[in-house]
Amino acid sequence: MANTKYRSLSRNVLTDEGALEELLALGTRQLPVISRGKDWVNGQSLKEIARLVGIDLGIIRHLPPAELVRRIDVVVDGASRFFAQIPRTTWTTSFPVDRVPMHSLPGTCSNVVDAFLEHEEGIALQATAYNRVPAPGTTGQQILAYGGDVRQRFAAWWQSALETRTDWNNSASVYYGDVSRHEFLERTTWHAGQHARQLMWILEDKLLILPDRPIDPATWTGLPMPDKVWDS
């Protein structure tokens, strides 16, 4: 295994000459991708990456659905709260440079949860579901209203899931691999949570503003959260 070469084709496609051709030669347009020779997996599926590199993950334990739902509510509420603190004059500033406009982060956080709700309504998750950003001219009030609407619809969905006794072992229809609905809910939790972390980072490190009721770091315990707030 030590001599086996693995490639990550996430940022390389944007910066390295020939990387796009290499990606297309694998027969996919998905990103991020981890490849080994002609074999590849989506870089968002930890199980698939482990299989590709020959790592036995053993028994994977996930937080109970009720706890994941509780944390999602904390995250969406927090993202709206932090966004309300950001001065309008800084909205178009991007972090990291030229990548993520600041005003898109709260909408992206809510959209991650909205994409999960769409899945529960029968719409298979595609990668493009995570690429939706506020349209030009969208006001702060509209962005906050969207977050509030997602939060309410998510709470209603959870009540329905309890009443119908959802089977969390059922497969989820997602683009990045073979996962259960439980695993998809977990990914929704830490994915949305990562964007909330980014908003807190912007407030504290870049704007020198103390976040209003910052999210307790214990919220990330038991989740496969990235160590870094940004991937570069």
C-alpha positions as CSV (number, residue, x, y, z in Angstrom):
1,M,0.0,0.0,0.0
2,A,2.9,2.4,0.7
3,N,3.8,2.6,-3.0
4,T,0.3,3.0,-4.2
5,K,-0.4,6.5,-5.7
6,Y,-3.7,8.2,-4.9
7,R,-4.8,11.5,-6.5
8,S,-7.3,14.0,-5.3
9,L,-8.9,15.9,-8.1
10,S,-10.8,18.6,-6.2
11,R,-8.8,21.8,-6.4
12,N,-6.4,20.5,-9.1
13,V,-9.1,20.8,-11.8
14,L,-9.3,24.5,-11.2
15,T,-5.5,25.2,-11.0
16,D,-3.6,22.4,-12.7
17,E,-3.2,22.1,-16.5
18,G,-4.4,18.8,-17.7
19,A,-6.4,17.9,-14.5
20,L,-9.7,18.3,-16.2
21,E,-8.7,15.9,-19.0
22,E,-7.6,13.5,-16.3
23,L,-10.9,13.7,-14.5
24,L,-12.9,13.2,-17.7
25,A,-10.7,10.2,-18.6
26,L,-12.0,8.5,-15.4
27,G,-15.5,8.8,-16.8
28,T,-16.9,11.3,-14.3
29,R,-17.5,15.0,-13.8
30,Q,-18.0,14.6,-10.0
31,L,-15.9,16.5,-7.6
32,P,-14.1,15.9,-5.3
33,V,-12.7,12.7,-6.6
34,I,-10.1,10.3,-5.1
35,S,-8.5,8.1,-7.7
36,R,-6.3,5.0,-7.7
37,G,-5.2,4.2,-11.3
38,K,-8.5,4.0,-13.2
39,D,-10.6,3.4,-10.1
40,W,-12.2,6.4,-8.4
41,V,-14.6,7.3,-5.7
42,N,-16.4,10.4,-4.7
43,G,-14.3,12.2,-2.1
44,Q,-17.4,13.0,0.0
45,S,-18.0,9.3,0.9
46,L,-15.7,8.3,3.7
47,K,-16.7,4.7,3.4
48,E,-15.9,4.6,-0.3
49,I,-12.5,6.3,0.3
50,A,-11.7,3.7,3.0
51,R,-12.6,0.9,0.6
52,L,-10.5,2.3,-2.2
53,V,-7.4,2.6,0.0
54,G,-8.0,-0.7,1.8
55,I,-8.8,0.6,5.3
56,D,-11.2,-1.4,7.5
57,L,-13.3,1.1,9.3
58,G,-14.9,-1.6,11.5
59,I,-18.2,-0.8,13.1
60,I,-19.2,2.8,12.4
61,R,-21.5,4.3,15.1
62,H,-23.6,7.3,14.2
63,L,-25.3,9.7,16.6
64,P,-29.1,8.9,17.0
65,P,-31.3,10.7,14.4
66,A,-33.0,12.7,17.2
67,E,-29.7,14.1,18.2
68,L,-28.7,14.9,14.6
69,V,-32.0,16.7,14.1
70,R,-31.4,18.7,17.3
71,R,-28.0,19.8,16.1
72,I,-29.2,20.8,12.7
73,D,-31.7,23.1,14.3
74,V,-28.9,24.6,16.3
75,V,-26.8,25.1,13.2
76,V,-29.5,26.7,11.0
77,D,-30.6,29.0,13.8
78,G,-27.0,30.0,14.5
79,A,-26.2,30.7,10.8
80,S,-29.0,33.1,10.6
81,R,-28.0,34.8,13.9
82,F,-24.4,35.2,12.7
83,F,-25.4,36.5,9.3
84,A,-27.5,39.2,11.0
85,Q,-24.3,40.5,12.5
86,I,-22.4,40.9,9.3
87,P,-22.3,44.5,7.9
88,R,-24.0,44.9,4.6
89,T,-20.9,46.6,3.1
90,T,-18.9,43.4,3.5
91,W,-21.3,41.0,1.9
92,T,-19.5,40.6,-1.4
93,T,-16.2,39.9,0.2
94,S,-15.1,36.4,-0.5
95,F,-13.4,33.9,1.8
96,P,-11.1,32.3,1.0
97,V,-10.2,34.9,-1.6
98,D,-12.4,34.7,-4.8
99,R,-14.2,31.6,-3.6
100,V,-17.2,32.1,-1.3
101,P,-19.0,35.4,-1.2
102,M,-19.9,36.1,2.4
103,H,-23.6,36.6,1.9
104,S,-24.0,33.2,0.3
105,L,-22.9,31.2,3.4
106,P,-26.2,31.4,5.4
107,G,-28.2,30.6,2.3
108,T,-25.8,27.7,1.6
109,C,-26.2,26.4,5.1
110,S,-30.0,26.4,4.9
111,N,-29.8,25.0,1.4
112,V,-27.9,21.9,2.6
113,V,-30.8,21.1,4.9
114,D,-33.3,22.1,2.1
115,A,-31.7,19.5,-0.2
116,F,-32.2,16.9,2.5
117,L,-35.9,17.8,2.7
118,E,-36.2,17.6,-1.1
119,H,-34.7,14.1,-0.9
120,E,-37.3,13.1,1.7
121,E,-40.0,14.3,-0.8
122,G,-38.7,12.0,-3.4
123,I,-36.1,14.1,-5.3
124,A,-32.7,12.3,-5.6
125,L,-29.8,14.4,-4.4
126,Q,-27.6,15.7,-7.2
127,A,-24.3,17.6,-6.8
128,T,-26.0,20.7,-8.2
129,A,-28.4,20.8,-5.3
130,Y,-25.5,22.2,-3.2
131,N,-24.5,24.9,-5.7
132,R,-27.6,27.2,-5.3
133,V,-26.7,30.7,-4.1
134,P,-28.9,33.8,-3.5
135,A,-29.9,35.5,-6.7
136,P,-28.5,38.9,-7.4
137,G,-30.5,41.5,-5.5
138,T,-31.6,39.1,-2.8
139,T,-32.0,41.1,0.5
140,G,-30.7,40.2,3.9
141,Q,-34.3,39.9,5.1
142,Q,-35.0,37.4,2.3
143,I,-32.0,35.3,3.2
144,L,-33.0,35.2,6.8
145,A,-36.6,34.4,5.9
146,Y,-35.3,31.5,3.8
147,G,-33.4,30.2,6.8
148,G,-36.5,30.5,9.0
149,D,-38.6,28.7,6.5
150,V,-36.2,25.8,6.2
151,R,-36.0,25.5,9.9
152,Q,-39.8,25.3,10.2
153,R,-40.2,22.8,7.4
154,F,-37.4,20.7,8.8
155,A,-39.2,20.6,12.2
156,A,-42.4,19.6,10.5
157,W,-40.6,16.8,8.6
158,W,-39.1,15.5,11.8
159,Q,-42.5,15.3,13.5
160,S,-43.8,13.4,10.5
161,A,-40.7,11.0,10.5
162,L,-41.5,10.2,14.2
163,E,-45.1,9.5,13.4
164,T,-44.4,7.2,10.5
165,R,-41.5,5.5,12.3
166,T,-38.9,6.1,9.5
167,D,-36.6,3.3,8.8
168,W,-33.1,4.9,8.9
169,N,-31.4,1.9,7.4
170,N,-33.1,2.4,4.1
171,S,-30.8,3.6,1.3
172,A,-30.6,7.2,0.4
173,S,-30.7,8.3,-3.2
174,V,-27.6,10.5,-3.4
175,Y,-24.9,11.1,-6.0
176,Y,-21.9,10.3,-3.9
177,G,-22.2,6.7,-3.0
178,D,-24.2,3.9,-1.2
179,V,-25.4,5.4,2.1
180,S,-28.3,5.0,4.4
181,R,-30.8,7.7,5.2
182,H,-29.2,7.8,8.7
183,E,-25.8,8.5,7.1
184,F,-27.3,11.2,4.8
185,L,-28.8,12.9,7.8
186,E,-25.4,12.8,9.6
187,R,-23.7,14.3,6.5
188,T,-26.4,17.0,6.4
189,T,-25.6,17.8,10.0
190,W,-21.9,18.3,9.6
191,H,-22.1,19.8,6.1
192,A,-24.5,22.6,7.3
193,G,-22.4,22.8,10.5
194,Q,-19.3,23.5,8.5
195,H,-20.9,26.6,6.9
196,A,-22.0,27.8,10.3
197,R,-18.4,27.4,11.5
198,Q,-17.2,29.5,8.6
199,L,-19.6,32.3,9.5
200,M,-18.3,32.3,13.1
201,W,-14.8,32.4,11.8
202,I,-15.5,35.4,9.5
203,L,-17.0,37.3,12.4
204,E,-14.3,36.6,14.9
205,D,-11.1,36.4,12.7
206,K,-11.9,38.8,9.9
207,L,-14.5,41.3,11.2
208,L,-13.4,41.1,14.8
209,I,-17.0,40.8,15.9
210,L,-18.0,38.5,18.8
211,P,-20.6,36.0,17.4
212,D,-24.0,36.2,19.1
213,R,-24.3,33.1,21.2
214,P,-21.6,31.1,19.3
215,I,-22.3,27.4,18.7
216,D,-20.8,25.3,21.4
217,P,-17.9,23.2,20.1
218,A,-19.5,20.2,21.7
219,T,-22.0,20.4,18.9
220,W,-19.4,18.8,16.6
221,T,-18.6,15.9,18.9
222,G,-19.3,12.6,17.3
223,L,-19.4,14.0,13.8
224,P,-16.8,13.5,11.1
225,M,-16.1,17.2,10.9
226,P,-13.1,18.5,9.0
227,D,-10.4,19.9,11.3
228,K,-10.1,23.1,9.3
229,V,-12.9,25.6,8.8
230,W,-11.8,26.0,5.1
231,D,-10.3,23.2,3.0
232,S,-7.3,25.3,2.0
